[in-house]
Amino acid sequence: MTSTQDDLEGDAERGAESELWLAAEPGPAPDALAGRVAYWEGLERAFLAHAPAGLRWGALPTARPPAPHARSERWLPLELLRDEVAYLLEEWFGPALAALEVDLATSSLGRARSWLDARAQLPSLGEGRLPSQLLRRCERAETAQALLFELFAAPRLGRGLTRHPDSLRTAAALATASGRPLRAWDAGCASGESTWALARALVEAGAREVEVLGTSPWPLELLMAERCTFPHDPERSRAFQEAAAAARRGAGALRVHFARGDLLQGTPAGSFDLICCHGLLGGAISGASELRRALAHLAGALRAGGVLSIQDTFRDDVQREVLSCVREALGWPEPHPGVFLRSEG
């Protein structure tokens, strides 16, 4: 899978919900969809009438104790909603979902503890943020597709353009010091924003010939990465495309591309001068054995004298724990917290 200059320019001129990327089927029967929406509206009336106000319209869910999630489940059972959404998306995109190996269990809806979690990951729902609004998005193929991509591009991933600026600058400066052509790897690129942020950091550090590879195990994420576009979020798409354009303008020879890859299973072919692994260790990859395997793969893919950046945005305690494991396992110099240098020897 690759991303080309022409693709990016073309996507910049199109509205994020104006085209279908996936082949659409006839979709759910209107009467069946209306019945499911009406069912959820009944549950929501009870929820709005009886749930405490703070439970109805609360803040982000990360600080919530278990009790509010349990109370939410009494009115708005998430397992049932997952089944509803899976059915409707299957009616629209069944063969395409199978080809892309889409599994809603790995989406923000699948990982959520309750509707409180799920709604925080779906800003397109607006202030109301009720399940019936989610189902109504499946009335049209375009909005159903936008919902599908939104489920795999949670808002927290949107910080990929601005995450860890100090670490990126330090790592890029160290990697470009040699003056030679550079090859960099964004291990766990998600929807591609972090890959373009890495490319821009290298260009701004003075690199003139750069190849940057982003990898993700999820084909749906790679579609967004390749096109620098989010079908559910035009504003985020514009910011993404502007960042990619800025990196290209400053570069002498820049190639950014994407491929499917799972850090736990191995590494891309060849070796790299700079590897960024941000927001992956301690999150999607956790547990002592998984961390050791991932670190072995990262270290094995890094050239002598190369730079490895390991960061996490989401929880400081996880970052401290992961960096402690990295320091113990590698024993490499660390000129900046989370940025490691492999010796030339």
C-alpha positions in Angstrom: 0.0 0.0 0.0 1.4 3.4 -1.0 0.5 7.0 -0.8 1.2 9.3 -3.8 1.3 13.0 -4.3 -1.6 13.0 -6.7 -3.8 11.0 -4.4 -3.2 13.5 -1.5 -3.9 16.5 -3.7 -7.1 14.9 -5.0 -8.4 14.0 -1.6 -7.8 17.6 -0.4 -10.3 18.8 -3.0 -13.1 16.4 -2.0 -15.4 16.4 0.9 -14.7 13.7 3.5 -18.1 12.1 3.1 -18.5 12.7 -0.6 -17.3 9.4 -2.0 -17.6 5.8 -1.1 -14.3 3.9 -0.6 -16.1 0.6 0.0 -18.4 -1.2 -2.4 -22.0 -0.8 -1.0 -24.7 -3.4 -0.9 -28.5 -2.5 -0.8 -28.3 -1.8 2.9 -30.8 -2.5 5.7 -34.5 -2.5 4.9 -35.9 1.0 5.9 -38.7 -0.6 8.1 -36.2 -2.8 9.9 -33.9 0.2 10.6 -36.8 2.4 11.8 -37.9 -0.4 14.2 -34.4 -0.7 15.7 -34.2 3.1 16.1 -37.6 3.2 17.8 -36.5 0.5 20.2 -33.5 2.4 21.3 -35.4 5.7 21.6 -37.6 3.9 24.1 -34.6 2.9 26.2 -33.2 6.4 25.9 -36.4 7.9 27.3 -36.0 5.8 30.4 -32.3 6.7 30.6 -33.0 10.4 30.3 -35.8 10.3 32.8 -34.1 8.4 35.6 -30.3 8.5 35.2 -28.4 11.1 37.3 -27.5 14.2 35.2 -23.8 13.6 35.6 -24.2 10.1 34.1 -26.2 11.4 31.2 -23.8 14.1 30.0 -20.5 13.4 31.8 -16.9 14.3 31.0 -14.4 12.0 29.3 -14.7 8.5 30.7 -11.1 7.7 31.6 -11.4 8.9 35.2 -14.7 7.2 35.8 -14.9 4.4 38.5 -16.7 1.2 37.5 -20.1 2.1 39.1 -21.2 4.7 36.5 -20.5 2.2 33.7 -22.6 -0.4 35.5 -25.5 2.0 35.9 -25.3 3.0 32.2 -25.4 -0.6 31.2 -28.8 -1.0 32.9 -30.4 1.4 30.5 -28.2 1.2 27.4 -26.7 -2.3 27.1 -23.6 -1.9 25.0 -23.4 -5.5 23.9 -26.8 -5.2 22.2 -25.8 -2.0 20.5 -22.6 -3.6 19.2 -24.7 -6.3 17.6 -27.0 -3.7 16.1 -24.2 -1.7 14.5 -22.4 -4.9 13.3 -25.6 -6.0 11.6 -26.3 -2.7 9.9 -22.7 -2.3 8.7 -22.8 -5.9 7.4 -26.0 -5.1 5.4 -24.1 -2.2 3.7 -20.6 -3.5 3.3 -20.5 -7.2 4.0 -18.0 -8.4 1.4 -15.8 -5.3 1.8 -15.7 -5.8 5.6 -14.7 -9.4 5.1 -11.9 -8.4 2.6 -10.6 -5.8 5.1 -10.8 -8.2 8.0 -12.9 -5.7 9.9 -13.6 -6.8 13.5 -15.7 -4.4 15.6 -14.2 -5.9 18.7 -11.0 -4.0 17.9 -12.9 -0.7 17.3 -13.6 2.0 19.9 -17.1 0.6 20.2 -15.7 -2.9 20.9 -13.2 -1.7 23.5 -15.7 0.5 25.4 -16.7 -0.4 28.9 -20.2 1.1 28.4 -22.0 3.7 26.4 -20.2 6.4 28.4 -16.9 5.2 26.9 -18.3 4.7 23.4 -20.0 8.1 23.1 -16.7 9.9 24.0 -15.1 8.3 21.0 -17.8 9.4 18.6 -17.7 13.2 18.5 -19.7 13.3 15.2 -22.8 12.4 17.3 -22.8 16.0 18.7 -24.1 16.9 22.1 -26.9 14.5 22.3 -24.7 11.4 21.9 -27.4 8.7 22.2 -27.4 5.2 20.6 -30.4 6.0 18.3 -28.3 8.7 16.6 -25.6 6.1 15.9 -28.1 3.8 14.2 -29.6 6.6 12.1 -26.2 7.1 10.6 -26.8 3.8 8.8 -29.7 5.1 6.8 -27.3 6.1 4.0 -24.2 4.3 2.6 -22.0 7.4 2.9 -22.8 8.1 6.5 -22.6 4.4 7.4 -19.1 4.3 5.8 -18.1 7.5 7.8 -19.3 5.7 11.0 -17.3 2.6 10.2 -14.1 4.7 9.8 -14.8 6.8 12.9 -15.0 3.6 14.9 -11.4 2.8 13.9 -10.0 6.4 14.2 -10.8 7.4 17.8 -10.3 11.1 18.7 -7.3 10.3 20.8 -5.4 9.3 17.7 -5.9 12.7 16.3 -3.0 14.0 18.3 -0.7 12.2 15.9 0.3 15.5 14.3 1.3 17.2 17.5 2.3 14.4 19.9 5.7 14.4 21.5 7.2 17.4 19.6 10.3 17.6 21.8 11.0 13.9 21.3 10.5 14.1 17.6 12.8 17.1 17.2 15.5 15.4 19.3 15.2 12.1 17.5 15.2 13.8 14.1 18.2 15.9 14.9 20.2 12.9 16.1 19.2 10.8 13.0 20.1 13.6 10.5 23.5 14.3 12.1 25.2 11.7 9.8 24.1 13.6 6.7 23.3 10.4 4.8 20.0 9.4 3.2 17.6 8.3 6.0 15.1 5.5 6.3 12.6 5.8 9.2 9.8 3.6 10.5 6.7 4.6 12.4 5.9 1.3 14.1 2.1 1.4 14.8 1.2 4.3 12.6 -2.6 4.0 13.1 -4.3 6.3 10.6 -1.0 7.9 9.4 -0.9 11.3 11.1 2.1 10.3 13.2 4.0 9.1 10.1 3.7 12.5 8.4 4.6 14.2 11.7 7.8 12.1 11.7 8.5 13.0 8.0 8.1 16.7 8.7 10.4 16.5 11.8 13.1 14.9 9.6 12.7 17.5 6.9 12.8 20.4 9.3 16.0 18.9 10.9 17.7 19.2 7.5 17.3 15.7 6.0 17.3 16.0 2.2 16.6 12.4 1.2 14.1 10.5 3.4 12.0 7.4 3.2 9.4 7.1 6.0 7.4 3.9 6.4 4.3 3.6 8.5 2.9 0.2 9.5 -0.4 -0.9 11.1 -2.0 -4.4 11.3 -5.4 -2.9 10.4 -6.3 -2.4 6.7 -9.0 0.1 7.5 -6.5 2.4 9.2 -4.1 2.0 6.3 -6.8 3.2 3.9 -7.1 6.5 5.9 -3.3 6.8 6.1 -2.8 6.3 2.4 -5.3 9.0 1.5 -4.6 11.4 4.3 -8.4 11.6 4.7 -11.0 10.7 7.3 -14.5 10.0 5.8 -16.1 11.1 9.1 -14.1 14.3 9.8 -13.5 16.9 7.1 -11.7 19.3 9.5 -9.3 16.7 10.6 -8.7 15.6 7.0 -7.7 19.2 6.1 -5.2 19.4 8.9 -3.8 16.1 7.9 -3.4 17.1 4.3 -1.9 20.5 5.2 0.7 18.7 7.4 1.6 16.3 4.6 1.9 19.2 2.1 4.1 21.2 4.4 6.5 18.2 4.8 6.6 17.8 1.0 7.3 21.4 0.4 10.4 21.4 2.6 11.9 18.2 1.3 14.4 17.5 -1.3 13.5 13.8 -1.9 10.8 12.5 0.4 8.9 9.2 0.2 6.2 8.4 2.7 4.4 5.1 2.3 2.4 2.6 4.3 2.2 -1.1 4.7 0.5 -3.7 6.8 2.6 -4.9 9.7 2.3 -6.1 13.3 5.2 -5.4 15.6 4.6 -8.5 17.6 4.9 -10.6 14.5 8.0 -9.1 13.0 9.5 -6.1 11.2 9.5 -4.7 7.7 12.3 -5.7 5.4 15.6 -3.9 5.8 16.9 -1.7 8.6 16.2 1.8 9.7 18.1 4.9 10.9 15.2 6.1 13.1 12.3 4.1 14.6 9.4 5.7 16.4 7.1 3.5 18.5 4.6 5.9 20.1 1.5 5.0 22.0 1.9 1.3 21.4 4.0 -0.2 24.1 2.0 -0.4 27.3 -1.2 -0.1 25.4 -2.0 -2.4 22.5 1.3 -4.3 23.4 1.5 -5.0 27.2 2.6 -7.7 29.5 6.2 -8.7 30.0 6.6 -11.3 27.3 4.9 -9.1 24.6 7.1 -6.1 25.6 10.2 -8.2 25.3 9.2 -9.5 21.9 8.4 -6.1 20.6 11.6 -4.6 21.9 13.6 -7.4 20.3 12.0 -6.6 17.0 12.6 -2.9 17.3 16.2 -3.3 18.3 16.8 -5.8 15.5 15.5 -3.4 12.9 17.7 -0.5 14.0 21.0 0.2 12.3 24.2 0.7 14.3 24.1 4.4 15.3 20.4 4.6 14.9 17.8 6.3 17.0 14.8 4.7 18.8 12.0 6.8 20.2 9.5 5.2 22.6 6.7 7.4 23.9 3.2 7.2 25.3 0.7 10.0 25.5 -2.2 8.4 27.3 -0.9 7.6 30.8 2.2 8.8 32.5 2.4 5.8 34.8 2.4 3.4 31.8 5.2 5.5 30.1 7.4 5.3 33.2 6.9 1.5 33.5 7.6 0.9 29.8 10.7 3.1 29.8 12.0 1.3 32.8 11.7 -2.0 30.9 13.4 -0.5 27.8 16.3 0.8 29.8 16.8 -2.5 31.5 16.5 -4.5 28.3 18.6 -2.4 26.0 21.1 -0.5 28.2 21.5 2.2 25.5 22.3 5.9 26.0 19.2 8.1 26.4 19.9 11.7 25.4 16.2 12.6 25.9 13.6 10.8 27.9 12.4 7.9 25.7 14.9 8.6 22.9 17.7 5.9 22.8 20.9 5.7 20.7 22.2 2.4 19.5 26.0 2.4 19.6 28.0 2.3 16.4 29.8 -0.9 17.5 
